Structures are given as C-alpha cells and as structure tokens.
Amino acid sequence: MDVVLPVEADGFVQSLETFSLKEIGSERWFRQHEYIEKLNMQAILNASSMHDEFIKESLVSYGKIPVLVHEMILVEVWKHKVFPILCRLQDFNPKNTFHLYMVIRHEATIINLLETIMFHKDSCEAADDSVVDLVDYCHRKLTLLAGETTRECAVTHDQYNHMTSIEELRMQSAALEFEISLKALSVLRYITDHTDSISIISRMLCTHNVPCVLVQLIDCCPWSRCRDGELQKYVDGKWQKIPAEDRLKMTKLDGQVWLSLYNLLLKEDCQRKYDFNSFNKNQLLKLRGFLTDVLIDQFPNLAELQRFLAHLAVSDPAPPKKELILEQIPEMWNHIVRENSGKWKALAKYQVKETFSPSDSVLRQQAQRLAQTYNLDVMESLIPDKPKCGSCGKEATKRCSQCQGEWYCHRECQVKHWPKHKQTCRLLATATEKIQKDLQVSS
C-alpha cells in the first residue's frame, strides 16, 4: 500500500524549502509538514518491505537532505526558545492544541525520516556540510538522554483528565523528546558507519567526546527501567515487559551504542585522532564490565573491542598528532539563534495571534488535509501492534464510530474519554464526510 507514488514524491521533494522561525505553523509551513509526513510514511513502507527506496533516491538526487536537517533544527530552536514563553502567556488558552502538537511532532517526523534514509552511505554523502550540524544535533540529544532528562513522567489517568491543554501538550512534548533522542542515536551510528571526513571525525571525538557520552548511555541505559518489580525495556516504540529468560538479550538500542563505539574506537583514523588521556581511558575501561560472554555471543565483533580495551588497560597510547585541519563549523543552530536573538517574546506573541489561534473554519480545513495525510489503513500497516484504548491504555477492539480514529476497550471508557475527544472527533468526522462528498462529486 503506497502513501505517495514516485512521481508525487518527486514533486514533494522538489518543493521542500527552508523557513524562518516566524513562519513556523503558517499555511505554507503546514503544507510542507504534510509532505514530509507522507514522505516519511512511504520511506518506512519501502524500507520495511525491501522495495525500491524511491524517497531516499529523490532526497539524494535533488540535494534536499540539508533542507530536512535545517527544518529539524529550526523546530528544535523553537521548542527551546519560543514554546516555553508561549506556554506562559496569560492570554493564551487555546481550545484546540493539535496545531501546536503538529509543530512539536515535526521534529520527530524528520528525525524518523533521516533514520530511515541515513542507513545508506549515499544519503550521508548527499547531506554534505549539514552532517556537521547533524552531528551537533545528535550530540545534544544524546547528552539529554545520558542525563535522563528526557524520561517520560508517569501520569495517572485522573491526573491526565484534569490537565489543562497546555500541560497536556508539555507532557506530549516530553514523551516525544525521549523518542527523538533514541532516533538521534541511530542516526549518529549511521554517520559513524559512513563518514570518512577527518573534520567530522574530529568533531565527534575531540569537540564532543562522543565515546564518553556513549559509555554513559551504556552505564545508565535509559531505555531500560524497573516498574513494580518487573524489568521493562523500550522496544519498537513502547515499554515492554521482559521475561526473565530474555533479560540479557541485546536490544536494537543497545546494538546501536555498541556499533557506534566499535566504529569510533577501532577505525584507524579515529584512533589517531582520539586523545586517550587518563580521564577518557578510565571512562572507556568501564566498558570491560559490560562485555560479558553472553553479550559477545550475541555480537561476536565485540570480541575485537574487548581485546582493544584489554590492551588499553596495560598501555598508554601516544597522544594524538597535532595536525592542521580545516574544520567545518556548524552553522544552522547559531544562525537561527543569532537571527532571532532578543525577539523570542515578540515571536511568541505574534504566533499566538496569527498562527496558533485559528478559526473553526481553518481548523476544519486542516483536519480535512490531515485526514487525507494520515490514511487509517496505512497507519495501521505501519503499526503492527494491536490498538490501545484511548482512555485506559488496555488492548482495544472497538473504534469510535464517528471519526474512526480512536479506539476503546469498553463503552465505559469511551464515555469517560468523550469530553477530551469530542472536539477532535467532530473535526475529523466532518473532514471525512467532506472528503467523501468531494470524491462522490468528482466521480
């Protein structure tokens, strides 16, 4: 099942452009968000079914990967600088926050698309100078992850029902931040796989000391937690209970960290650039405690890393050679911040007035387009797990008859959730009805 055809994808990719911070959430920006959502869904379908990855080919051939990186960092800056001010404005109490949520979600959509396409070396090459900005972005996310500041907060159902729309939006943003950071981990691993640029390697090893950040991730393992005496791990986008017999089994996230360390510590160019001083050496030697026989049985290549660490423990590697390097400097974050410095509150007020307080007619138009973007059959094919109840989170078998977009386990849950769901439900139901009428007229 295709979301977009190759010809449509080419048109979407060619139209991708960079925006200013002020334009976030505008009509043109929202249209591009829809294009990127469709490209992301199609890229996942292509990769999962091992079909021709024409989305990746289009992004590479038209040189649009730097545009994606810019737009992702643009929303990151907005979330750090504008969104907190917007949430504190006393006169801002939106009836519907789905427009704001789409802006917050935009960053997650792009990093998900990049995770899918950066698996291929030609995508990394096509990113050109924006790889430096992407490395810095991934480092920021991994630092948050290592500091465990992206963990989602446990909220009871009653607490959730009494939240204001802005509080709920903040909670959703925090949950997305955790997922974004995990995607950034995968993207960083693909960069370590493919890059041969001395400048990029130097930035990862010397500027950001990525190996020590990765050691901290292995040590704190933020994708693993204990709840009610049971071990849970974040697998396939959700927390899952791990049976006793699988507790030592390596997850995909564990593998991404170990592969990144393998690349950064064992490649000849990396060893020549990295400073194995006493601090870095002591941090790296912590890995020896995690390199058990069970782990190496699952990932035999780690035996080579184990031998390297054993040698490191009894030797003092020579300091890195001081070489003249023309280093690439990341520009996107600094340029966006410099261009808007001192304007954050004015931007928040402008966007509250012009962008995030849409009329009912505008909301209906957006809902119509989103109903077309998020085709339910396609979405269900992307998510193999059974749907969950929108009220209590249990496995659900009944779908809302009006909008077809929410699931429930029992009638009681549907009635309880209705006050929160009704406005979105009516918008989606109206949009679906309008689309069906338009299709009937056109046919």
VENZI-V922677 format. One record per residue. N is the residue number from 1. RES is the residue in one letter. SS is DSSP state (helix for helix, strand for strand, loop for the rest). OMEGA is omega in whole degrees, -180 to 180 (* if undefined). D_FIRST is the distance of its C-alpha to the first C-alpha in Angstrom with 1 decimal. Layout:
N|RES|SS|OMEGA|D_FIRST ; N|RES|SS|OMEGA|D_FIRST
//
This chain:
1|M|loop|-178|0.0 ; 2|D|loop|173|3.8 ; 3|V|loop|176|6.8 ; 4|V|loop|176|9.2 ; 5|L|loop|-179|10.1 ; 6|P|helix|-180|12.9 ; 7|V|helix|177|15.6 ; 8|E|helix|-179|14.7 ; 9|A|helix|178|14.6 ; 10|D|helix|179|18.0 ; 11|G|helix|179|19.4 ; 12|F|helix|-177|18.5 ; 13|V|helix|-180|20.0 ; 14|Q|helix|-176|23.0 ; 15|S|helix|-177|23.8 ; 16|L|loop|-178|24.0 ; 17|E|loop|177|27.6 ; 18|T|loop|-179|30.0 ; 19|F|loop|171|31.5 ; 20|S|loop|-180|34.8 ; 21|L|helix|-178|35.3 ; 22|K|helix|-175|36.5 ; 23|E|helix|-180|33.3 ; 24|I|loop|180|31.1 ; 25|G|loop|180|29.6 ; 26|S|loop|-179|30.5 ; 27|E|helix|180|28.4 ; 28|R|helix|179|27.6 ; 29|W|helix|-178|26.8 ; 30|F|helix|178|24.6 ; 31|R|helix|178|22.6 ; 32|Q|helix|176|22.2 ; 33|H|helix|179|21.1 ; 34|E|helix|178|18.2 ; 35|Y|helix|-177|17.3 ; 36|I|helix|176|17.7 ; 37|E|helix|-180|15.6 ; 38|K|helix|178|12.6 ; 39|L|helix|179|13.6 ; 40|N|helix|-180|14.0 ; 41|M|helix|180|10.7 ; 42|Q|helix|178|9.0 ; 43|A|helix|178|12.0 ; 44|I|helix|179|11.6 ; 45|L|helix|-180|8.1 ; 46|N|helix|-177|9.8 ; 47|A|helix|-177|12.9 ; 48|S|helix|-180|12.0 ; 49|S|helix|179|10.3 ; 50|M|loop|176|13.2 ; 51|H|loop|178|11.5 ; 52|D|loop|-176|13.4 ; 53|E|loop|-174|14.0 ; 54|F|helix|176|14.5 ; 55|I|helix|178|14.8 ; 56|K|helix|-179|17.7 ; 57|E|helix|-180|19.1 ; 58|S|helix|-180|19.3 ; 59|L|helix|179|20.9 ; 60|V|helix|-174|23.4 ; 61|S|helix|180|24.3 ; 62|Y|loop|176|24.9 ; 63|G|loop|-174|26.8 ; 64|K|loop|180|25.0 ; 65|I|helix|175|25.0 ; 66|P|helix|177|28.5 ; 67|V|helix|178|27.4 ; 68|L|helix|-180|24.9 ; 69|V|helix|179|27.8 ; 70|H|helix|-178|30.1 ; 71|E|helix|177|27.9 ; 72|M|helix|180|27.4 ; 73|I|helix|177|31.2 ; 74|L|helix|179|31.9 ; 75|V|helix|176|30.3 ; 76|E|helix|178|32.1 ; 77|V|helix|179|35.4 ; 78|W|helix|-180|34.7 ; 79|K|helix|-179|34.1 ; 80|H|helix|-169|37.4 ; 81|K|helix|-173|39.6 ; 82|V|loop|-176|38.5 ; 83|F|helix|179|36.6 ; 84|P|helix|178|39.6 ; 85|I|helix|180|41.9 ; 86|L|helix|-179|39.6 ; 87|C|helix|-178|39.6 ; 88|R|helix|-179|43.4 ; 89|L|loop|-174|44.0 ; 90|Q|loop|-176|46.0 ; 91|D|loop|-180|44.9 ; 92|F|loop|178|41.2 ; 93|N|loop|-172|39.9 ; 94|P|loop|176|36.5 ; 95|K|loop|-178|35.4 ; 96|N|loop|-175|31.7 ; 97|T|loop|-175|30.6 ; 98|F|helix|176|26.9 ; 99|H|helix|176|27.5 ; 100|L|helix|-180|29.5 ; 101|Y|helix|179|26.9 ; 102|M|helix|176|24.3 ; 103|V|helix|179|26.9 ; 104|I|helix|-179|27.5 ; 105|R|helix|-175|23.8 ; 106|H|helix|179|23.4 ; 107|E|helix|180|25.2 ; 108|A|helix|180|23.0 ; 109|T|helix|-177|19.8 ; 110|I|helix|-180|21.5 ; 111|I|helix|176|22.9 ; 112|N|helix|177|19.6 ; 113|L|helix|178|18.2 ; 114|L|helix|177|21.4 ; 115|E|helix|-179|21.3 ; 116|T|helix|-173|18.0 ; 117|I|helix|-177|19.4 ; 118|M|loop|173|23.1 ; 119|F|loop|-176|22.6 ; 120|H|loop|-176|23.2 ; 121|K|helix|-178|26.8 ; 122|D|helix|176|26.1 ; 123|S|helix|179|24.5 ; 124|C|helix|178|27.8 ; 125|E|helix|-178|29.8 ; 126|A|helix|178|28.1 ; 127|A|loop|174|28.8 ; 128|D|loop|-175|32.4 ; 129|D|loop|-179|35.0 ; 130|S|helix|176|32.5 ; 131|V|helix|179|32.3 ; 132|V|helix|178|35.7 ; 133|D|helix|180|34.4 ; 134|L|helix|176|31.4 ; 135|V|helix|178|33.9 ; 136|D|helix|178|36.0 ; 137|Y|helix|-179|33.1 ; 138|C|helix|179|32.1 ; 139|H|helix|178|35.8 ; 140|R|helix|-178|36.2 ; 141|K|helix|-179|33.3 ; 142|L|helix|176|34.6 ; 143|T|helix|176|38.1 ; 144|L|helix|-178|36.9 ; 145|L|helix|180|35.1 ; 146|A|helix|177|38.2 ; 147|G|loop|178|40.4 ; 148|E|loop|179|38.2 ; 149|T|loop|-179|38.1 ; 150|T|loop|-180|34.4 ; 151|R|loop|178|34.5 ; 152|E|loop|-179|33.1 ; 153|C|loop|177|36.0 ; 154|A|loop|-178|36.3 ; 155|V|loop|178|36.5 ; 156|T|loop|-180|37.4 ; 157|H|helix|179|35.8 ; 158|D|helix|177|39.1 ; 159|Q|helix|-179|39.2 ; 160|Y|helix|-178|35.7 ; 161|N|helix|-178|36.6 ; 162|H|loop|179|39.7 ; 163|M|loop|170|38.1 ; 164|T|loop|-179|38.3 ; 165|S|helix|180|35.1 ; 166|I|helix|177|36.2 ; 167|E|helix|178|36.9 ; 168|E|helix|180|33.5 ; 169|L|helix|178|32.0 ; 170|R|helix|179|34.2 ; 171|M|helix|178|33.0 ; 172|Q|helix|179|29.3 ; 173|S|helix|179|30.2 ; 174|A|helix|179|32.1 ; 175|A|helix|178|29.2 ; 176|L|helix|-179|26.8 ; 177|E|helix|178|29.6 ; 178|F|helix|-180|29.6 ; 179|E|helix|179|25.9 ; 180|I|helix|-179|26.3 ; 181|S|helix|178|29.3 ; 182|L|helix|176|27.5 ; 183|K|helix|179|24.8 ; 184|A|helix|177|27.8 ; 185|L|helix|179|29.2 ; 186|S|helix|180|26.3 ; 187|V|helix|179|26.5 ; 188|L|helix|179|30.2 ; 189|R|helix|180|29.9 ; 190|Y|helix|177|27.7 ; 191|I|helix|178|30.4 ; 192|T|helix|177|33.1 ; 193|D|helix|-164|31.2 ; 194|H|helix|-172|31.1 ; 195|T|loop|173|33.9 ; 196|D|loop|-177|37.2 ; 197|S|loop|179|38.6 ; 198|I|helix|-180|42.0 ; 199|S|helix|179|41.7 ; 200|I|helix|179|38.4 ; 201|I|helix|179|39.9 ; 202|S|helix|-179|43.1 ; 203|R|helix|-180|41.3 ; 204|M|helix|-174|39.5 ; 205|L|helix|-173|42.7 ; 206|C|helix|-177|45.6 ; 207|T|helix|-173|44.4 ; 208|H|loop|-178|42.1 ; 209|N|loop|-177|43.2 ; 210|V|helix|179|39.7 ; 211|P|helix|-180|40.9 ; 212|C|helix|175|43.0 ; 213|V|helix|180|40.2 ; 214|L|helix|176|38.0 ; 215|V|helix|179|41.1 ; 216|Q|helix|178|41.2 ; 217|L|helix|178|37.6 ; 218|I|helix|-178|38.3 ; 219|D|helix|-176|41.4 ; 220|C|helix|176|40.1 ; 221|C|loop|-175|36.5 ; 222|P|loop|177|35.0 ; 223|W|loop|176|31.9 ; 224|S|strand|-180|34.2 ; 225|R|strand|178|36.4 ; 226|C|strand|179|38.6 ; 227|R|strand|180|38.2 ; 228|D|loop|177|40.8 ; 229|G|loop|-179|41.8 ; 230|E|strand|178|38.4 ; 231|L|strand|175|36.5 ; 232|Q|strand|175|33.1 ; 233|K|strand|-179|30.8 ; 234|Y|strand|-176|27.9 ; 235|V|strand|178|25.0 ; 236|D|loop|173|21.3 ; 237|G|loop|178|22.1 ; 238|K|strand|177|24.6 ; 239|W|strand|-178|28.1 ; 240|Q|strand|175|28.4 ; 241|K|strand|-177|31.6 ; 242|I|loop|177|32.7 ; 243|P|loop|-177|34.7 ; 244|A|helix|-177|38.0 ; 245|E|helix|-178|37.1 ; 246|D|helix|-174|34.2 ; 247|R|loop|-179|36.2 ; 248|L|loop|-178|36.9 ; 249|K|loop|-179|33.4 ; 250|M|loop|175|32.1 ; 251|T|loop|179|29.0 ; 252|K|helix|-180|26.5 ; 253|L|helix|175|28.5 ; 254|D|helix|-179|31.7 ; 255|G|helix|-179|30.5 ; 256|Q|helix|180|29.6 ; 257|V|helix|-178|33.2 ; 258|W|helix|178|34.9 ; 259|L|helix|178|33.0 ; 260|S|helix|178|34.0 ; 261|L|helix|178|37.5 ; 262|Y|helix|-179|37.6 ; 263|N|helix|-174|36.6 ; 264|L|helix|-176|39.0 ; 265|L|helix|-173|42.0 ; 266|L|helix|176|41.9 ; 267|K|loop|-175|41.0 ; 268|E|helix|-180|44.3 ; 269|D|helix|-179|43.8 ; 270|C|helix|180|43.0 ; 271|Q|helix|-180|46.0 ; 272|R|helix|-176|48.2 ; 273|K|helix|-172|47.1 ; 274|Y|loop|179|47.0 ; 275|D|loop|180|50.2 ; 276|F|loop|177|50.9 ; 277|N|loop|-173|53.6 ; 278|S|helix|180|54.9 ; 279|F|helix|-179|52.4 ; 280|N|helix|180|49.3 ; 281|K|helix|180|50.7 ; 282|N|helix|178|51.4 ; 283|Q|helix|-178|47.9 ; 284|L|helix|-179|46.2 ; 285|L|helix|173|48.6 ; 286|K|helix|-178|47.1 ; 287|L|helix|-177|44.1 ; 288|R|helix|179|46.4 ; 289|G|helix|-180|46.5 ; 290|F|loop|-177|42.7 ; 291|L|loop|-180|42.5 ; 292|T|loop|178|43.3 ; 293|D|helix|-180|43.1 ; 294|V|helix|180|40.2 ; 295|L|helix|-178|38.2 ; 296|I|helix|175|39.2 ; 297|D|helix|180|38.3 ; 298|Q|helix|-177|34.6 ; 299|F|loop|-173|34.8 ; 300|P|loop|-179|37.6 ; 301|N|loop|-179|37.5 ; 302|L|helix|176|39.0 ; 303|A|helix|178|42.3 ; 304|E|helix|177|42.8 ; 305|L|helix|178|42.5 ; 306|Q|helix|178|44.9 ; 307|R|helix|178|47.5 ; 308|F|helix|-179|47.2 ; 309|L|helix|177|47.9 ; 310|A|helix|178|50.8 ; 311|H|helix|180|52.3 ; 312|L|helix|-177|51.8 ; 313|A|helix|-175|53.7 ; 314|V|loop|-178|56.8 ; 315|S|loop|176|56.7 ; 316|D|loop|-179|56.7 ; 317|P|loop|179|54.4 ; 318|A|loop|178|55.9 ; 319|P|loop|-178|54.9 ; 320|P|loop|179|52.3 ; 321|K|loop|177|53.8 ; 322|K|loop|-178|54.3 ; 323|E|loop|176|52.6 ; 324|L|loop|-178|52.2 ; 325|I|loop|172|48.5 ; 326|L|loop|-172|47.1 ; 327|E|loop|173|44.8 ; 328|Q|loop|-178|41.7 ; 329|I|loop|177|41.9 ; 330|P|loop|-174|38.9 ; 331|E|loop|-167|39.1 ; 332|M|helix|-178|36.3 ; 333|W|helix|-177|37.4 ; 334|N|helix|-179|41.1 ; 335|H|helix|-179|40.5 ; 336|I|helix|-179|38.6 ; 337|V|helix|-179|41.2 ; 338|R|helix|-178|44.1 ; 339|E|helix|-175|42.9 ; 340|N|helix|-178|42.6 ; 341|S|loop|180|45.5 ; 342|G|loop|-177|47.6 ; 343|K|loop|-170|45.1 ; 344|W|helix|-178|43.0 ; 345|K|helix|178|44.6 ; 346|A|helix|177|44.6 ; 347|L|helix|179|40.9 ; 348|A|helix|180|40.2 ; 349|K|helix|179|42.4 ; 350|Y|helix|-177|40.9 ; 351|Q|helix|175|37.3 ; 352|V|helix|-177|38.4 ; 353|K|helix|-170|40.0 ; 354|E|helix|-170|37.6 ; 355|T|loop|-170|34.1 ; 356|F|loop|172|33.8 ; 357|S|loop|-174|35.7 ; 358|P|loop|176|33.5 ; 359|S|loop|179|34.5 ; 360|D|helix|-179|32.7 ; 361|S|helix|178|31.5 ; 362|V|helix|177|30.0 ; 363|L|helix|179|28.3 ; 364|R|helix|178|26.9 ; 365|Q|helix|178|25.5 ; 366|Q|helix|179|23.9 ; 367|A|helix|177|22.5 ; 368|Q|helix|-180|21.0 ; 369|R|helix|179|19.2 ; 370|L|helix|177|18.1 ; 371|A|helix|177|16.7 ; 372|Q|helix|-179|14.5 ; 373|T|helix|-177|13.8 ; 374|Y|loop|176|13.1 ; 375|N|loop|-172|10.6 ; 376|L|helix|-180|11.6 ; 377|D|helix|179|8.7 ; 378|V|helix|-179|6.9 ; 379|M|helix|-180|10.5 ; 380|E|helix|178|11.1 ; 381|S|helix|178|8.5 ; 382|L|helix|-178|10.4 ; 383|I|loop|-175|13.6 ; 384|P|loop|-177|14.4 ; 385|D|loop|178|17.8 ; 386|K|loop|-177|19.0 ; 387|P|loop|-180|19.6 ; 388|K|strand|180|23.2 ; 389|C|loop|180|25.7 ; 390|G|loop|-178|26.2 ; 391|S|loop|-174|29.9 ; 392|C|loop|177|31.0 ; 393|G|loop|179|28.1 ; 394|K|loop|178|28.2 ; 395|E|strand|-173|25.3 ; 396|A|loop|179|24.2 ; 397|T|loop|-176|23.2 ; 398|K|strand|-179|23.9 ; 399|R|strand|177|21.8 ; 400|C|loop|-173|23.7 ; 401|S|loop|-177|23.9 ; 402|Q|loop|-174|24.4 ; 403|C|loop|-179|21.7 ; 404|Q|loop|-174|19.3 ; 405|G|loop|-178|19.1 ; 406|E|loop|-177|21.8 ; 407|W|strand|179|22.5 ; 408|Y|strand|178|26.0 ; 409|C|loop|180|27.8 ; 410|H|loop|178|30.7 ; 411|R|helix|-179|32.0 ; 412|E|helix|179|34.6 ; 413|C|helix|180|32.1 ; 414|Q|helix|179|30.4 ; 415|V|helix|-179|33.9 ; 416|K|helix|-176|34.9 ; 417|H|helix|-173|31.9 ; 418|W|helix|180|32.0 ; 419|P|helix|179|34.5 ; 420|K|helix|-171|32.1 ; 421|H|helix|-166|28.9 ; 422|K|helix|-177|30.3 ; 423|Q|helix|177|30.1 ; 424|T|helix|-180|26.5 ; 425|C|helix|-178|25.7 ; 426|R|helix|178|27.5 ; 427|L|helix|-179|26.0 ; 428|L|helix|179|22.4 ; 429|A|helix|178|23.5 ; 430|T|helix|-180|25.2 ; 431|A|helix|179|22.4 ; 432|T|helix|179|20.0 ; 433|E|helix|179|22.8 ; 434|K|helix|180|23.4 ; 435|I|helix|180|19.8 ; 436|Q|helix|179|20.0 ; 437|K|helix|180|23.4 ; 438|D|helix|179|22.4 ; 439|L|helix|179|19.7 ; 440|Q|helix|-180|22.4 ; 441|V|helix|-178|24.9 ; 442|S|helix|180|22.8 ; 443|S|loop|*|22.0
//
